[in-house]
Amino acid sequence: MAPGSGLLLCAPLALLLLAMAPDSASPAAASEGACPQYTNKTCEECLKKVSCLWCSSNKKCMDYPVKNLLPPLSLCELSSARWGVCWVNFEALIIAMSVVGGVILVALCICCFCCCRKKKSKKPDKDDEKAAREREQRRVRQEERRAEMKSRHDEIRKKYGLFKEENPYAKFENN
């Protein structure tokens, strides 16, 4: 990587983050966009500001309690709390994220299991080596038996004059 190319990569990212940042960067925007002023209005109006939390049960718009991960029940029930978009409540978000997380964990476990099995099957284990040795021993014994049977058959053929000579005309040449 060339020197200074890190700036080229970070510049578009910084511009994207600035474009997505809420307009509450200036003090004037912070004072005019305070969340409680959207109480008894619509959820969409309240959630235009990223730092706001909408409670649909009492139609109250409030600042999101950033000290807590989830809004406390004393502030608003999870089933009626909305943040970011109006159509997703925190209860559904927690359930969906749990399911997605569980599916990802199960998929990772299955992948790890399959990879381990694949690596294990590539290495011949003791049973495979033993079976290969036994197969080789059986093949050698079979070859020995085959050679023994051939010699026995050749002896019987010689005894009865049925032995096939390599050159059948050899008998006539010696005369």
N, C-alpha and C positions, 0 to 999 in steps of 0.2 A: 504494500500500500504506500502510495506516495505521500510525502509530508503535506499536510494541509487538506488531504482528501477527506479527512474526518469531518472538517467543516462543511464540505460539500454535501455529505450525507446528513449531517445534523441540521442544516439550514432548512430544508423542506419540512423536516419533522417539527422544528420549532415554529415555523409558520403555520403548520397544520394545528398545532396545539394552541397557538394564539387565536386562530380563527374559531376554534371550538370553545374557547374559554368564555365564561359568562361575561356579560357586560358590566359586572359589578366591580370592575377594576378601579373605576374612578369613584371618589367620595360622593359626587353628585348622583351617580347611578345607584349607589348603595342606599342613599337616603330616600330617593324617589321609588325604589323598587323593593321596599321592605315587605316581607311576607305577610304580616298580619293585615295589611290593607286589602288583601285579596279574599279575606274571610267573607262568607256568604255570597261569593261569586262562583264562577265555574272552575272546575278542576284544571282545564286547559290554561286558563289565565294564570292560575296560581303556579302551575308547573313550568311556565315559560322561564321562570327564574330557577336555576339549577339548585340553589341552596334552599328551596322551599319544599315543604312536606304538606300534602293535602290529606285531611282526614274526612272521608266521605260520610261518616256517620253523623257528624255535627257540622259539616260543611265549613270547616275551619282550616285556614291556611296559616302555617307556622314555620319558623326557621327549623331546618333539620338539626336534630341534636347530634352534632358531630363527635361528641365525646363517647357516644354509644354507637355500636355497629348497627343495631336495630333500634327503632324508636321504642321507648318504654311504654308499657301498657297503660300507665297513668296518663300519658300524653295522648295516645290513640291506639286502638286495637289493631293488631297486625292485619286482620281481614279487611279493615277499612282504610288502612294507611296506603297512600300512593306517593311515589317519588319517581321522577323522570318521565313516566308516561301514565296516563290515567287508567289504562285497561289492565294493568298488572298490579295486584296488591302484594304485600310482603309475604303473606301466607303462601300464595301460589308461587312466588319467587323462591322461597325457601324450599318448597317441595320440589319444584322443577330443578333447582340447582342440586338438590340431594340426589335426585334420580339421575341427572346427567353425570354427576360425580361418581355415583355408584356404577353406572354403565362404563364409564372410563376406567375405573379401577378393575372391574371384571374383565374388560377387554385387555388391559395391561397384564393381568394375571394369566389370561389365556395365551397371550402372545409369549410371555416369559416361559410358560409351561411348554408350549409348542417348540420354541427355540431350544430349550434344554433337552427335550426329547429328540429333536433333530440332531443336535450335537452328540448326544449319547449314542444314537444309532449309527453315526459315522464311524465311531471307534468300535473295532471288533472286541466284544467282551469275552470272558473266559469260556462261556458256553459255545460261542461261535467258533473260537479257536479249537476247542475240544472236538466239536462236530467236524471241522475241516480235517483235523488229524485222523479221526476215525474213518472219514471218507477216503483219505489217501491210503490208509492201511488196508481198507477193504479193496481198493483198486489194485494195490500191489499184490495182495493175496489172490485176487481174481486172475491177474496176469500170470502168477506162478502156477495156479491150477490149470489155466488154459495151456501153458507151455507143457506141463506135465501130461495133460490129456493128449496133446498133439504127439508127444514122443511115444506114449503108450499106443496110440492109433497107428503110428508109423511102424512100430515093432510088430503089431498084429498084421499089418499089410505086408511087411517083409516076410513074415512067417508063412503066409498063404500066397505069396507071389503077386500080391496086388499093389505092391509099392510102386508108385509113379516115379520113374527115374526122370532126371532132368532132361536127358536126351533119349527118347525112346528108341532111336536107331543105334545106340551104343552097342547093343547085343550083336548086331550084324557087322559092325566094323572090326571087331576082334577076330572074326572068322577068316 
